[in-house]
Structure formats: C-alpha cells, structure tokens
Amino acid sequence: MLEVRSLVKVYPGPVAALQGVDLDIPNGMFGLLGPNGAGKTTFMRILAGLLEPTSGTVTLDGQNIIATPELMWSRLGYLPQDFGFYPHLTGRKMLRHLLKLKGIIAPGGLKGLTDELLERVNLAFAANRKVKGYSGGMRQRLGIAQAIAGDPRVLIVDEPTAGLDPEERLRFYRLLSELAENRIVILSTHIVEDVAVLCPRFAIIRAGRLVSETTPSAARSAIEGAIYEGTVSADALSEVQRQHCVTQSILVEGRHRVRVHQADGHPPAGFAPVTASLEDAYLLEMRRDATTPSDQDADTVEPQRAARS
C-alpha cells in the first residue's frame, strides 16, 4: 500500500503545485486524472523520490520514502512523460545501456535479460532496428521495458498514451494491464479513455487539489439519467452554453453535437437522454466550484478519446 498524507509542494513565486493531497493507493492499476498543469507530474516526481515536497508524508508498505527516498528507488519503475533515447542505437543496445545505468544485475547476464524484456514488451522483432526508426508506441514499449527491469514494487507511468495511434494505444493498454497484476501501477493522464479502460479506481486532481476519488462505474452512475445529447447550429450553441451545463461539444458536418447535464430533467428542445460517460463525469467534476484560471484547463481533455461505456 502506498499512503500519501497532507502532501504539499510550493515552488518559488509562490506557486502551490500540490495543496494537501491525501491518497491511499493499493495493489493494481490506479489512475490519476487531471488536465495539464494540475499537479500530476509534480505528484509523480515526489512519489519517485526525484523531488522533495514542502511538507507531508509518503509511505510505501509502512516505510517513509520522503525521509529515505532510496527505499523507493530500489523498488521503482518509472516511465516519465518525456523519455530520451539515443536514436543511433538499436533497441537492444539502448535497453542494455539503460539497464547498466540503473545498476540492474541479472543472474544470467544483461544480454539474456535484455532479450527477455524485449520479448515481454513485444519488441523482439525490432531489437536490431535503430531507435530512430521506432514508432511512438514502440518507443513507449521500450521505455516500459527499462521501467520493469528488476521487477519493481511500484510502476509509475506519466501520460503514456499521448500521441499514440489507436492500434498502438490498445497494445499498450494490454501491456499495462498485465503489469498491474502483481504490483502498484500508477497511471497519470489527462486522457479519460486511459482511465476508463484500465483503472478500477482513480482520483481526479485539479489545481493541485484532490477533488474526487472513485471508480469509473460509480462516477457514471452518479449522473446517469441526467445527460442529454442534441445537435445545434453554431448560432444556437452560445445560447445553449449560457443556459445549460455543457459537458461536450463536437463539430460534426458543420453542426455542433452537444451533451448537457440537466439534473432537473428539462433539457433543451430536441435533446434526447443518452448514457452517461466517464468524460461527462470528469468534466462536471472539473467545472464544479471552478474559481481559478488553472481550473479552466479542464477543457483540454480530448473528447475524441472519451469513454462511452
């Protein structure tokens, strides 16, 4: 169990990146959902022992990893949002180099472990191909290969599917799901579908504050029967937005397909009830009591990737 209590991080300025986060993260996949700039990466870096908090505690299986971050380093696999590779090296040579840097020791030698890891992330076929020729998904899988070396207790992945095409994203989902079977995996993302597909439980962070901790099904159930969808012209859109709580607006063939939350059961004329999605729940939570400019970042969520289940 990873236990976070009263975690605060204030940067010079001052900028309060985290404002008293309390969270319990059990074994399995756990999602941290929020817009860019919400504090997710700061949170991940503190958990990874790469950044010291202003105040608060983090314990892993009862051990204080703020006071002794080396306890986390030896049990951590980390795939940051931006992971650099040497493009002229092959996948095999790049991974072996990363394993050496991490100080990984393998009973059968690093060559055997490198090949084993490449096989596990389905990159054996491209082991001798230079990294500069890898697709975005292949690069992410190479990053995961180094992250899981040493069988870490905790695996942190920061925005792992950003920029991946649909096929690569699905392949990455399967890999992460397998890795979460016997360890803590923390998925930090601003893409709602990532959480809907992978995470039995997740938390929403906004402007450095934890605003919700729930399950995808509970989040959807809380607004079921209150979501309506309709199509309106560009001229009518502003009036709908003024009078109703719009959770999504997508331009389709010159007209706007709009979803609204209407708890009183009186949607705009021509709107019909639809099944609530996790994206609906997420955007409603982000806009609730939004009073600071950073809260408006909720609009950066990618609607085309929204969960519809």
SULSUL-V581356 format. One line per field, one symbol per residue. burial: + if it has 24 or more other ideal C-beta (glycine too) atoms within 12 Angstrom, else -. A space follows every 50 residues. Layout:
burial->???
This chain:
burial->-+++--+++------++++++-+-+--+++++++++-++++++++++++- +-++-+++++----++--+--+--+++++++-+-+----++++++++++- -+-+-----+--++++++-++++--++-+-+--+-+++++++++++++++ -+++++++++++-+---++-+++-++--++--+++++++++++++++++- ++++++++++++++-+--++-++--+++++++----+--+---++++++- -----+++++++----++--+--+-++++++++++++------++-+++- +++-+++--
